[in-house]
């Protein structure tokens, strides 16, 4: 077989691969389109009032397309929550990696992440709270939320432990500090939902900074 025979024999297979890749990409884009539409519907109408028809209408597609990609409303909702969780985890891990070795800088960077515009988005927060309201009766939601929280709690508590050791802080509990940070963040998120006009994410981050300064005064505010 000469070199030209090799090319002609393999060209159809390469073309088929490229065609498959385009079809796969299109499928992924369509699924993302439907997940985005689902979040919009939940944020606007609530979980219970969101139907497959609502999602299809929001996305400008037929109900058949929704069923083709997700088979059921339950699958669509599960995938929507998983998408939100994965999106947050990717950013969380990147911030943790980019912040360097200093535990105080890592902790402050993770807290700041929670008040980025892309995270502290009112629509996304409404969706998160809607899913959290259903975890008691939905094991799938509970699993996804617990996995995300367990990762968050472990990392934040471990950073607090490092800071406590480094600063030789007396009577400071890493567990209590991490729990308080989580509670403060969620309380501020609730303010974002209830009083959007009065909420300022920079002021909200100031509340977190004030807490960090009070608990770990040797490390906050951060110094270069």
Buried (B, 14 or more C-beta within 10 A) or exposed (E): EEEEEEEEEEEEEEEEEEEEEEEEEEEEEBBEBBBBBBBBBBBEBEBEEBBBEBBBBBBEBEBEBBBEBBEEBEBBBBBBBBBBBEEBBEBBEEBBEEBEEBBBBBBBBBBBBBBEEEBBBEEBBBBBBBBBBBBEEBEBBBBBBEEBEEBBBEBBBBBBBBBBEBBEBEEBBBEEBBBBBBEBBBEBBEBBBEEEEEBEBEEBBEBBBEBBEEBBEEBBEEEE
